[in-house]
Amino acid sequence: MATLRRWARVLGEVWYGMTAYGFVISLKQERAYAERIFMLTLFGDLVGLPILPPYYSLRLLPYILPSINRWRSSMLRERDLVDILAHGESIG
């Protein structure tokens, strides 16, 4: 019985990989892109691009504070041409 369950789990994972895995990965990439744009709009002044007045940014700061360091390092990270083309970002 345990072998049958193991095979069912393996077949389920293979089926997931063939059908939904690519969709899930693209959704995660789109979510990360939208989150980066949102953070840039709110806290662009941290990287030298002020867009919104600080009042609105400070009101949202308690909700965004846990992810600021990760966002800041991803925005300031040097990117290669391969990274840009792999994520479908614009070069210029």
C-alpha positions in Angstrom: 0.0 0.0 0.0 2.9 2.4 0.8 4.4 1.7 -2.6 1.1 2.5 -4.3 0.8 5.8 -2.4 4.4 6.7 -3.4 3.7 6.0 -7.0 0.5 8.1 -6.9 2.5 11.0 -5.3 5.2 10.7 -8.0 2.6 10.6 -10.8 0.9 13.6 -9.3 4.1 15.6 -9.2 4.9 14.6 -12.8 1.4 15.7 -13.8 1.8 19.0 -11.9 5.2 19.6 -13.6 3.7 19.0 -17.0 0.6 21.1 -16.6 0.8 23.8 -14.0 4.5 24.4 -13.1 5.2 26.9 -15.8 2.1 28.8 -15.0 2.9 29.0 -11.3 6.5 30.2 -12.1 5.3 32.9 -14.4 2.7 34.1 -11.8 5.5 34.3 -9.2 7.6 36.3 -11.6 4.8 38.7 -12.4 4.0 39.1 -8.7 7.6 40.0 -8.0 7.7 42.5 -10.8 4.5 44.2 -9.6 5.8 44.3 -6.1 9.1 45.9 -7.3 7.1 48.6 -9.2 4.9 49.2 -6.1 7.9 49.6 -3.8 9.6 51.8 -6.3 6.6 54.1 -6.5 6.3 54.3 -2.7 9.9 54.3 -1.6 11.8 55.5 -4.7 13.5 58.1 -2.6 15.6 55.4 -1.0 17.3 54.7 -4.3 17.2 58.3 -5.5 13.9 58.5 -7.4 11.3 60.4 -5.4 7.8 59.9 -6.9 5.2 60.2 -4.1 5.2 62.8 -1.3 6.8 61.3 1.9 3.5 61.6 3.8 1.9 58.7 1.9 5.0 56.6 2.0 5.3 57.0 5.8 1.8 56.0 6.3 2.4 52.7 4.5 5.9 52.1 6.1 4.8 49.8 8.9 3.3 47.4 6.4 6.3 47.5 4.0 9.1 47.6 6.5 9.8 43.8 6.6 10.6 43.7 2.8 12.5 47.0 2.3 16.0 45.5 2.6 15.2 42.7 0.1 13.6 45.2 -2.3 16.5 47.7 -2.0 19.1 45.1 -2.6 17.2 43.8 -5.7 16.9 47.3 -7.1 20.5 48.2 -6.6 21.9 44.8 -7.8 24.0 45.0 -10.9 22.3 43.1 -13.7 23.9 41.4 -16.7 22.4 41.3 -20.2 21.6 37.7 -19.6 19.6 38.5 -16.4 17.7 41.3 -18.2 16.8 39.0 -21.2 15.8 36.1 -19.0 13.3 38.2 -17.1 12.0 40.0 -20.1 12.9 43.5 -18.8 13.7 46.4 -21.1 17.3 47.1 -21.6 17.1 50.9 -21.8 
